[in-house]
Amino acid sequence: MAGQEISVPYDYLRRASVPSLESFELSRLNHAANLRKEIDELLNQYFEETTAALLARFLLQRRAPAATPGRRRGRRALRPKAEPLAPVPHPLSRSLAI
């Protein structure tokens, strides 16, 4: 869906009757509402998965055996070498133009 182009049938809309335009508008608003629901569900799933991963990391750090005597065990030593996740904007941070 990310690369999907949106094409608006301008010729049809220009020649359409008032009831047809109203129907088209309601159809697009319904589709937009369905997309918003899908995005909300995906964000909730993302937050749940991230929370579970952070909890697992916390428990791993608590269970890690102490390093050699005299050395402090730190978070950096236990952290896997991976790229950090890009920040996710809050779903309501931008107003939607309808």
C-alpha positions in Angstrom: 0.0 0.0 0.0 2.9 2.4 0.6 3.7 2.8 -3.1 0.0 2.8 -4.2 -0.9 5.8 -6.4 -4.2 7.5 -5.8 -6.0 8.6 -8.9 -9.1 10.7 -8.8 -11.5 10.4 -11.7 -11.7 14.1 -12.5 -13.7 13.8 -15.7 -16.3 11.6 -14.0 -16.6 13.9 -11.0 -16.9 17.0 -13.2 -19.8 15.5 -15.1 -21.4 13.6 -12.2 -24.8 14.4 -10.7 -25.2 15.7 -7.2 -26.4 12.3 -5.9 -23.4 10.6 -7.6 -21.0 13.1 -6.0 -22.5 12.6 -2.6 -22.2 8.8 -3.0 -18.6 9.2 -4.1 -17.8 11.4 -1.2 -19.4 9.0 1.3 -17.5 6.1 -0.3 -14.1 7.8 0.1 -14.9 8.9 3.7 -15.8 5.3 4.5 -12.6 4.0 3.0 -10.6 6.6 4.9 -12.3 5.6 8.2 -11.5 2.0 7.5 -7.8 2.9 6.9 -7.7 4.8 10.1 -9.0 1.7 12.0 -6.4 -0.5 10.4 -3.6 2.0 11.3 -4.9 2.1 14.9 -4.8 -1.6 15.1 -1.3 -1.8 13.7 0.0 0.8 16.0 -1.5 -1.0 19.0 0.1 -4.2 17.9 3.5 -2.4 17.4 3.3 -0.9 20.9 2.4 -4.3 22.5 5.3 -6.1 20.7 7.8 -3.3 21.6 6.6 -3.4 25.2 7.1 -7.2 25.3 10.6 -6.9 23.8 11.5 -4.2 26.4 10.3 -6.3 29.2 12.3 -9.3 28.0 15.4 -7.0 27.8 14.8 -5.8 31.3 14.5 -9.4 32.6 17.6 -10.4 30.7 19.6 -7.6 32.3 18.4 -8.6 35.8 19.3 -12.3 35.3 22.7 -11.7 33.6 25.5 -13.1 35.7 27.9 -10.6 37.2 30.9 -10.0 35.0 34.4 -10.5 36.3 34.9 -9.3 39.9 35.6 -5.6 40.1 33.8 -4.9 36.8 30.5 -3.3 36.8 27.8 -5.0 34.6 26.3 -2.4 32.3 23.5 -2.2 29.9 25.8 -1.5 27.0 27.5 -4.9 27.3 24.2 -6.8 27.1 22.6 -4.8 24.3 22.6 -6.6 21.0 24.2 -4.8 18.1 21.2 -3.7 16.0 20.0 -0.6 14.3 17.7 1.4 16.5 14.0 1.7 15.5 13.0 4.9 13.8 10.6 7.0 15.9 7.0 6.5 15.1 5.0 9.7 15.0 1.9 9.9 17.2 -1.2 9.1 15.0 -2.8 12.4 16.0 0.2 14.5 15.4 -0.9 15.6 12.0 -4.4 16.7 11.2 -6.0 14.9 8.3 -7.4 17.0 5.5 -10.7 15.6 4.3 
